[in-house]
Each structure stands twice: as C-alpha cells, then as structure tokens.
Amino acid sequence: MGWVYWARLYDSKFQAGCLAKRIEEDWWVYGYDFPRHVEVFQSKKGRYGVRYQM
C-alpha cells in the first residue's frame, strides 16, 4: 500500500514530529489500524508534513 499524507503542512519539523509521534502512540484511541511506518518529510517549499503506511 502507498503512503497516506496528513492534510496539513507545518512550519517547523518539531510540530510535524509531534504529530507523527501522536499518530504512532494514539492510533488505538481513534480506532485506526496500526501504522507500520510514520515519517516526517520536507516539501519542496521547505515546510514539513507527516505521512504513514498502513
């Protein structure tokens, strides 16, 4: 399966990293399947986002 991208980009890598950690730790709260890989990426314009694989 391909990557699933979070809908928002962040100005700092720290903000995106906090979201990535939340996705890794809180998946069971929202009833989602456990993501295999979660990573922070940098867009071409220099902002940061989060993507994951199920």
C-alpha positions, -999 to 999 in steps of 0.1 A, spaced: 0 0 0 12 35 -7 18 65 16 -11 83 33 -4 120 37 -17 141 65 -37 171 51 -17 198 68 19 211 64 38 227 93 64 254 96 87 235 119 100 200 119 92 199 157 55 204 151 54 177 124 74 154 147 48 159 175 20 149 151 40 119 139 45 107 175 8 112 182 -1 91 152 23 63 164 10 63 200 -27 73 198 -38 51 169 -59 29 191 -79 58 206 -95 66 173 -99 30 162 -74 32 133 -52 3 122 -17 4 135 6 23 110 37 4 100 58 34 91 53 70 102 78 97 89 82 134 87 90 147 52 100 181 39 81 196 9 97 214 -19 88 248 -4 105 239 29 75 231 51 71 198 69 44 171 67 37 137 80 30 105 60 23 70 71 18 35 57 -8 11 70 
